[in-house]
Amino acid sequence: MSQKQDLIDFFRERALKFGDFTLVSGKKAKYYLDGKQVTLHARGLTLVSEGFLELLSDLEYDAVGGMVIGADPIVGGMLNAAAEKRPDLRGFLIRKESKGHGTQKFVEGPVEPGMKVVIVEDVVTTGGSALQAVERIQDFGCEVVCVAGIIDRLEGGKANFEARGLEHRTLLTIRDFGLEPPTE
């Protein structure tokens, strides 16, 4: 990634917090990476979107998507960044719960069964949210070619993806911030 140091600096300034935190996975942590502080900022989202397009440039895929809230800005940013070189790239979002009216579906967006897709995530710990997205989009009929995260906390996500036969790539890991995963 050509702007890796810029992304590290941006996360360090805006999204890396120290203290006592409970993560979505239920794990306790001494630091927290608030990805929304980066992906909901114009410069941060540009760095992430361009970084993902570069990171995934050797893969064949039709669409990018992930679980709502975390993936929302990433998907929009990637579609915008890809507009000139990949105008056919599509995005999708996966609801945590099915829509209670209308079609009552989990997957939103112009994706179709048979498409090759990439699941995007901001911060990966154990990979639980991304794996839920994988299950829902596979149930929909798409093939997941990669799970891509902005930052891997190195706490089991990669192993969980590999156990399901999924490729996993990230722009950064916590080691890029001079941190190590907790030992258990």
C-alpha positions as CSV (number, residue, x, y, z in Angstrom):
1,M,0.0,0.0,0.0
2,S,1.6,3.2,-1.1
3,Q,0.1,5.4,1.6
4,K,0.5,2.9,4.5
5,Q,2.3,5.3,6.8
6,D,-0.4,8.0,6.2
7,L,-3.0,5.4,7.3
8,I,-1.0,4.4,10.4
9,D,-0.6,8.1,11.4
10,F,-4.3,8.7,10.8
11,F,-5.4,5.8,13.0
12,R,-2.9,6.8,15.7
13,E,-4.2,10.4,15.8
14,R,-7.9,9.7,15.6
15,A,-8.8,6.1,16.4
16,L,-6.3,4.4,18.7
17,K,-7.4,4.7,22.4
18,F,-5.8,3.2,25.5
19,G,-7.7,2.1,28.6
20,D,-9.9,-0.8,29.6
21,F,-12.3,-1.9,26.9
22,T,-14.7,-4.8,26.2
23,L,-14.7,-5.7,22.5
24,V,-17.6,-7.0,20.4
25,S,-16.1,-10.5,20.7
26,G,-16.4,-10.2,24.5
27,K,-12.6,-10.1,24.9
28,K,-11.1,-7.5,27.3
29,A,-8.5,-5.2,25.8
30,K,-6.1,-2.4,26.9
31,Y,-6.5,-0.6,23.6
32,Y,-9.3,0.1,21.2
33,L,-9.3,0.9,17.5
34,D,-12.3,2.9,16.6
35,G,-12.4,2.4,12.9
36,K,-15.4,4.7,12.4
37,Q,-13.2,7.7,13.4
38,V,-11.2,6.9,10.2
39,T,-13.8,5.6,7.7
40,L,-16.3,8.5,8.5
41,H,-13.6,11.1,7.7
42,A,-13.0,12.1,4.1
43,R,-9.2,11.7,4.2
44,G,-9.4,8.5,6.2
45,L,-11.9,6.9,4.0
46,T,-9.9,7.9,0.9
47,L,-6.8,6.1,2.4
48,V,-8.8,3.0,3.3
49,S,-10.7,2.8,0.0
50,E,-7.6,3.3,-2.2
51,G,-5.7,0.9,0.0
52,F,-8.3,-1.8,-0.3
53,L,-8.5,-1.4,-4.1
54,E,-4.7,-1.8,-4.3
55,L,-4.6,-4.7,-1.8
56,L,-7.3,-6.6,-3.8
57,S,-6.0,-5.7,-7.3
58,D,-4.9,-9.2,-8.1
59,L,-8.3,-10.8,-7.2
60,E,-11.3,-11.3,-9.5
61,Y,-14.4,-10.0,-7.8
62,D,-17.7,-8.4,-8.8
63,A,-18.8,-6.7,-5.5
64,V,-17.7,-5.6,-2.1
65,G,-19.8,-5.6,1.1
66,G,-20.1,-6.4,4.7
67,M,-22.1,-6.1,7.9
68,V,-24.1,-2.8,8.3
69,I,-22.5,0.1,10.1
70,G,-18.9,-1.1,10.0
71,A,-18.9,-1.8,6.3
72,D,-21.2,1.0,5.1
73,P,-18.6,3.8,4.7
74,I,-16.0,1.4,3.3
75,V,-18.3,0.0,0.6
76,G,-19.4,3.5,-0.4
77,G,-15.8,4.7,-0.4
78,M,-14.5,1.8,-2.5
79,L,-17.3,2.3,-5.1
80,N,-16.4,5.9,-5.4
81,A,-12.7,5.3,-5.6
82,A,-13.3,2.6,-8.2
83,A,-15.6,4.7,-10.4
84,E,-13.2,5.3,-13.2
85,K,-11.2,2.1,-13.3
86,R,-13.9,-0.4,-12.2
87,P,-17.3,1.3,-13.0
88,D,-19.0,-2.1,-12.9
89,L,-18.0,-2.8,-9.3
90,R,-21.0,-3.3,-7.1
91,G,-21.6,-2.9,-3.4
92,F,-23.9,-4.7,-0.9
93,L,-24.7,-4.5,2.8
94,I,-25.7,-7.2,5.1
95,R,-28.3,-6.5,7.8
96,K,-27.8,-7.9,11.3
97,E,-31.5,-8.9,11.3
98,S,-33.7,-9.4,8.3
99,K,-35.8,-6.5,7.2
100,G,-39.2,-6.7,9.0
101,H,-41.2,-5.7,6.0
102,G,-41.2,-5.9,2.2
103,T,-38.8,-8.6,1.0
104,Q,-37.5,-9.3,4.5
105,K,-34.0,-9.9,3.2
106,F,-30.6,-9.8,4.8
107,V,-28.6,-8.7,1.7
108,E,-29.2,-5.2,0.3
109,G,-27.7,-4.0,-3.0
110,P,-27.4,-4.9,-6.6
111,V,-25.6,-8.2,-6.1
112,E,-26.8,-11.4,-7.7
113,P,-26.3,-15.1,-6.9
114,G,-23.2,-16.5,-8.6
115,M,-21.1,-13.3,-8.1
116,K,-17.6,-13.3,-6.6
117,V,-17.5,-11.0,-3.6
118,V,-15.1,-9.6,-1.0
119,I,-16.2,-9.0,2.5
120,V,-14.8,-5.8,4.1
121,E,-14.4,-5.1,7.8
122,D,-12.8,-2.2,9.7
123,V,-11.2,-4.0,12.7
124,V,-10.8,-7.8,12.9
125,T,-10.4,-9.4,16.3
126,T,-11.9,-13.0,16.1
127,G,-13.7,-12.4,12.8
128,G,-17.1,-13.1,14.1
129,S,-18.9,-10.2,12.4
130,A,-17.2,-10.9,9.1
131,L,-18.0,-14.7,9.4
132,Q,-21.6,-13.8,9.9
133,A,-21.5,-11.7,6.7
134,V,-19.8,-14.6,4.9
135,E,-22.6,-17.0,5.9
136,R,-25.3,-14.6,4.8
137,I,-23.8,-13.8,1.4
138,Q,-23.0,-17.5,0.8
139,D,-26.6,-18.3,1.7
140,F,-27.6,-15.7,-0.9
141,G,-25.6,-17.6,-3.5
142,C,-22.4,-15.6,-3.8
143,E,-18.8,-16.9,-3.7
144,V,-16.6,-15.2,-1.1
145,V,-13.0,-14.8,-2.6
146,C,-11.5,-12.9,0.3
147,V,-12.2,-11.2,3.7
148,A,-10.4,-7.9,3.9
149,G,-9.9,-5.8,7.0
150,I,-8.4,-2.5,7.7
151,I,-6.6,-3.7,10.8
152,D,-6.1,-7.1,12.2
153,R,-5.7,-7.2,16.0
154,L,-4.1,-10.6,15.6
155,E,-6.4,-12.3,18.0
156,G,-7.7,-15.3,16.0
157,G,-9.5,-13.8,13.1
158,K,-7.1,-15.0,10.4
159,A,-7.2,-18.6,11.8
160,N,-11.0,-18.5,11.9
161,F,-11.1,-17.4,8.3
162,E,-8.6,-20.0,7.2
163,A,-10.5,-22.7,9.0
164,R,-13.4,-21.9,6.7
165,G,-11.2,-21.9,3.6
166,L,-11.3,-18.1,3.3
167,E,-8.4,-15.9,2.2
168,H,-7.8,-13.0,4.6
169,R,-5.9,-9.8,3.8
170,T,-5.5,-6.6,5.8
171,L,-4.0,-3.2,5.3
172,L,-2.5,-3.1,8.7
173,T,-2.0,-5.1,11.9
174,I,-1.6,-4.0,15.4
175,R,2.1,-4.5,15.0
176,D,2.2,-1.5,12.7
177,F,1.4,0.5,15.9
178,G,4.2,-1.2,18.0
179,L,1.6,-3.3,19.8
180,E,1.4,-7.1,20.3
181,P,-1.6,-9.3,20.6
182,P,-2.4,-10.4,24.2
183,T,-1.0,-13.7,25.3
184,E,-3.4,-16.1,26.8
